[in-house]
Amino acid sequence: MKVGLEKLESHEGVAVKALLDSGITGLFMDTTFTKEKEFKMEKLKNSLLVKNVDRTANAGGAITYQIKCNMFFKGHVERARMDMCNLGKKEVILGMPWLIAHNPEIDWEKVKVKMTCCPPICGKRKQEEKKKEVKKVEKNKDEETLKRMVPKRFWKGSR
């Protein structure tokens, strides 16, 4: 799936293809990609041993750095922390922590992902709540306008 990543320092955006993988236990960004796109790297206090799907040691060695960025997908916004490691041809992999947190609807046949179950902290959820508030205010304003225009004898419950 195509996602947008925003650097926290410069607010520069980068579009990437992210792989969803339910067999992965984290969120990862490829080390080479991280350096090419100049994301700010933060050294981890403790390195993390990483193994490939086939249980062999990753060619890039242990995970020693992470990055933080804003991630955007179809109106969804979140602050993401990704560990850096050698991902080969992939730039970003979103694993089980992301899938559990957002519980997206995935249509594997149509290759579509819908963000319909986002947690309360998700930017998309906040945007939807704001829209509901605006509609409620607009509805109330419409009702007030109608009350001014329609004689009181026609109001529901006025008799």
Order of alpha helices (4+ residues) and beta strands (2+ residues): beta-beta-beta-alpha-beta-beta-beta-beta-alpha-beta-beta-alpha
